[in-house]
Amino acid sequence: DGGITQSPKYLFRKEGQNVTLSCEQNLNHDAMYWYRQDPGQGLRLIYYSQIVNDFQKGDIAEGYSVSREKKESFPLTVTSAQKNPTAFYLCASSGDRGKYQPQHFGDGTRLSIL
Amino acid sequence: ILNVEQSPQSLHVQEGDSTNFTCSFPSSNFYALHWYRWETAKSPEALFVMTLNGDEKKKGRISATLNTKEGYSYLYIKGSQPEDSATYLCASLTLMEYGNKLVFGAGTILRVKS
């Protein structure tokens, strides 16, 4: 079955540590996205990529970094510069950059501070 | 960042009741409006992508309408069932210099009691 796989499901970060969240898709989609969800708020865009080897900052990119070396993969690194990393993180992809086709989402990663 | 507002924040209904929610978005530079259903412990699932003023879409007991001139969309559920319990998200698509992005509302939480 085609879909998006995020791992791990739960992740714990120590102070000063960088952690990487994995996102893999086998839908052959060009565009991929990372969102953050905090209680009572809508999903907020962290980074997005419309094509391999290219990515753009979203609305809350500070303290995060990404790479897009392969079409299938869009890992997100939460750096030590992100002072409030505790949140639920969702990865998504879409086939036509969103105008006519919806985004497809993974199951998410919940990140907590130790 | 444009604001997408959803109301009500939460809703509790009895099985068999019909219900509706509202999504408000800035009407200027409108491109597309997405609706998603997000059940607990699952990934968000696309319901509709709407682009034209006056658009009306239907999927089983769920339907949605779109008014791009005044900047709102309604989602209707006819004869609610317990399995309809979920968070319903709407998102407005914005064209960016480099690709498109969705701006999400905070969602409407629906609980259907049997």
Chai-1 contact restraints between the chains, C-beta under 6 A:
chainA,res_idxA,chainB,res_idxB,connection_type,confidence,min_distance_angstrom,max_distance_angstrom,comment,restraint_id
A,Q41,B,A106,contact,1.0,0.0,6.0,A-B,restraint_1
A,G42,B,F104,contact,1.0,0.0,6.0,A-B,restraint_2
A,G42,B,G105,contact,1.0,0.0,6.0,A-B,restraint_3
A,G42,B,A106,contact,1.0,0.0,6.0,A-B,restraint_4
A,L43,B,F104,contact,1.0,0.0,6.0,A-B,restraint_5
A,L45,B,K101,contact,1.0,0.0,6.0,A-B,restraint_6
A,Q50,B,G99,contact,1.0,0.0,6.0,A-B,restraint_7
A,Q56,B,Y98,contact,1.0,0.0,6.0,A-B,restraint_8
A,D59,B,I1,contact,1.0,0.0,6.0,A-B,restraint_9
A,R97,B,G99,contact,1.0,0.0,6.0,A-B,restraint_10
A,R97,B,N100,contact,1.0,0.0,6.0,A-B,restraint_11
A,G98,B,L93,contact,1.0,0.0,6.0,A-B,restraint_12
A,G98,B,N100,contact,1.0,0.0,6.0,A-B,restraint_13
A,K99,B,A32,contact,1.0,0.0,6.0,A-B,restraint_14
A,P102,B,H34,contact,1.0,0.0,6.0,A-B,restraint_15
A,P102,B,A46,contact,1.0,0.0,6.0,A-B,restraint_16
A,P102,B,V49,contact,1.0,0.0,6.0,A-B,restraint_17
A,F105,B,S43,contact,1.0,0.0,6.0,A-B,restraint_18
A,F105,B,P44,contact,1.0,0.0,6.0,A-B,restraint_19
A,G106,B,S43,contact,1.0,0.0,6.0,A-B,restraint_20
A,D107,B,S43,contact,1.0,0.0,6.0,A-B,restraint_21
